[in-house]
Amino acid sequence: MNLKDVRETLVWVEEELMGGLAATDVFSTTSGMSVAGINSSPKACALFNVVCQNIEKTIAKSGLPVPQHLEQTIIRLGVNGEVIIAVVDINKKYRWGMAVDSSKAQLGILVSVVMPDASLRLRKALGEK
């Protein structure tokens, strides 16, 4: 694991989202504990780790024709979706979570630019080729 590269990637994400990033963390899928973050929220890491696990279990039980494993979960909160919660599985050991203010950062930039590029960088920094 290269924590320097992880932190640099998170700083890059913050810059790309032009003031819209409220918080971000890379956290363990087994413990839910953060290994690096900006405006870190240990409670959010632990709780959203459980939420992602429960979403996967729910999908498996539901019989919906979707993959058993989700690589990303995006939740929009608020009347107009003002807050975006995104959780990306980086590899089997780590997830990357973000809280984004959608009035400052466009969803298209988040989903089409930031998430794909940062995910690749984080995979490399966390040991996945």
N, C-alpha and C positions, 0 to 999 in steps of 0.2 A: 504494500500500500504506500502510495506517495501522497502524504497529507498536504504537502506544499502545492502539488498540482490540483488536488481537490479544492483547496481554499482559493487558488487562482481561478479555477473554473467558476466557483460560486461568486467571486467578485465580478467576473466577466458577465455572468447572468444578471447580476444587479445592474451593471452598466447598460446591458442590452434592453432591459425592461424599463429604462428611463424613469426611475423613481417609483415604479409600480410594485417593486418587490417589497412585501411587508416582512417576510421571514423565509428562510430556507435552511434545511438541514439535510445532511446525508446521515442515515442511521441504520443500525443493525436490524436485519429481519428477524433475528432470534431474540434479541433483548429489547429492541425498540429504543436503544440508547444512541444519542447523537455522537458522531465521530468528528464532525465539522459543521459549521453553520454560520449564518449571518442573522442577527437578532434571534438566536436559537431559542427554541421552546421545547425543553425536555418532555413536558406533558404532552404536547402535540405529537412529538415523535412516537412516544409510547402508545398513545391512543389511536393515531392514524395507522400505526402498524397493525393494531388489532382490527381496525375497521377494514383494512385491505384483506387481511386473512379471512374475516367474516364475509366480505363480498365474494371472495373466491369460493368459500363453502356454500354460500347461498346460490350462486350460479350453478355449482355442481348439483345441488339438490333440486334446483328449479327445472332442469331439463331444457333450458333455453339453448338454442343452437349457437352458442358463442364459445370461444376458447375457455378451457378450464383455468388457464393461467392468464391473467391480465398483465400486460407490461406497463400500462398506465391507467390511472383512475383520475378523472377530472370531475370535480363537484363545483357547481356554481351556487353561491349563496346570496340571499338578499332578493328583494322584489325584482330588481333588474339585473341580477347576477353580478353585483358590484364586487364581490369577493370570489376569487377562483382558488380552489384548493386543488393542487395537482400532486400526485404521488406516482413516481416512476420506479419500477424495479430495475435497478442497475445490473445486478446479478443475483445469484442465490443468497448472498450474504448481506447485500446492502440495498436500501431504498433511498430515494431522493424526494423530499417533500418541499412544497412551496405554498405560501399564501401570497396571492397577487391581487392588487387593487386594479380592477379592470377599467376604471376611469382614467388611469394613467398608463396602463400597458395594454395594448391590443391583444385580443385572443389569438388572432392570426400570427402575430409575431411570436407569441409564447409557444403555440403548437407547431408552427411550420419552421421556425428558425431556432429559437432558444432551446426548446426541449430536445430536438434531434441532435443538435451540435453539442450541447452540454452533456447529453447522455453518452455520446461516444467518448468525449474527453474524460468523463467520470469512470466509464468502464476501463479505459486505459490506465487511469490513475489508481484504480482500485484492483488492478491485476488481471482484468479480463482482456484478452486480445481481440 
